[in-house]
Amino acid sequence: MEGYIRPSSDLRNHYKEISRQCRETREPVIITVNGRGDTVVIGLQEYSQMKAELELLRTLAEAEEDVKNGRMSPIQDTFNDIRTSLIERKSR
């Protein structure tokens, strides 16, 4: 994960600066405690985008699993069925 590393005392003493840095750079700030990574601070926009992307990935994974287990047809099969149905209607 890319980002900036700051000690935990900066979070307490320089919150406004860290907040601005997150918003302006759109990069996370890693907060350390005793020299070790402890917490990640990200801007609200990045957080919202990450949540939306994660939800999309979960939905796609579920759909792929449904196709694998026969609970859903691949989209091409659906298009082919619609095409066949339209052709049959046209020829009547």
C-alpha positions in Angstrom: 0.0 0.0 0.0 1.4 3.4 -1.0 1.1 6.3 1.4 2.7 8.4 4.0 4.0 7.2 7.3 3.4 9.4 10.4 3.8 8.6 14.2 0.7 8.4 16.3 1.6 11.7 18.0 1.1 13.5 14.7 -2.5 12.2 14.6 -3.1 13.9 17.9 -1.0 17.0 17.3 -1.4 17.6 13.6 -4.9 16.1 12.7 -5.9 19.0 10.4 -2.7 18.6 8.4 -3.2 14.8 8.1 -6.8 15.3 7.1 -5.8 17.8 4.4 -3.0 15.5 3.2 -5.5 12.6 2.8 -8.0 14.7 0.9 -5.5 16.5 -1.4 -3.2 13.6 -2.2 -5.9 10.9 -2.1 -3.2 8.7 -0.5 -3.5 6.9 2.8 -1.6 8.0 5.9 -0.2 5.1 7.9 0.0 5.9 11.6 2.7 4.1 13.6 3.0 3.2 17.2 6.5 2.5 18.5 7.7 2.5 14.9 5.2 -0.2 13.7 2.2 0.3 11.5 -1.0 0.5 13.5 -3.7 2.4 11.7 -4.5 3.8 8.2 -6.2 7.1 7.7 -7.9 7.7 4.4 -10.1 10.4 3.1 -13.8 9.9 3.0 -13.9 10.0 -0.9 -11.3 7.1 -1.0 -13.2 5.2 1.6 -16.5 5.5 -0.3 -14.8 4.5 -3.5 -13.1 1.5 -1.9 -16.5 0.3 -0.4 -18.2 0.7 -3.8 -15.5 -1.2 -5.6 -15.5 -4.0 -3.0 -19.3 -4.3 -3.3 -19.0 -4.6 -7.0 -16.3 -7.2 -6.8 -18.4 -9.2 -4.3 -21.4 -9.0 -6.6 -19.3 -10.1 -9.6 -17.8 -13.0 -7.6 -21.3 -14.1 -6.5 -22.5 -14.0 -10.1 -19.5 -16.0 -11.3 -20.2 -18.6 -8.6 -23.9 -18.7 -9.7 -22.9 -19.4 -13.3 -20.4 -22.1 -12.2 -23.0 -23.9 -10.1 -25.7 -23.7 -12.8 -27.8 -21.2 -10.9 -27.6 -18.7 -13.7 -26.9 -18.8 -17.5 -24.0 -16.9 -19.0 -25.2 -13.6 -20.6 -24.4 -14.9 -24.1 -26.9 -17.7 -23.6 -29.5 -15.2 -22.5 -28.8 -13.0 -25.6 -29.0 -16.1 -27.8 -32.4 -17.1 -26.3 -33.7 -13.6 -26.8 -32.5 -13.6 -30.4 -34.1 -16.9 -31.1 -37.4 -15.8 -29.6 -37.4 -12.6 -31.7 -36.6 -14.6 -34.9 -39.5 -17.0 -34.1 -41.9 -14.1 -33.5 -40.8 -12.5 -36.8 -41.4 -15.6 -38.8 -45.0 -16.2 -37.5 
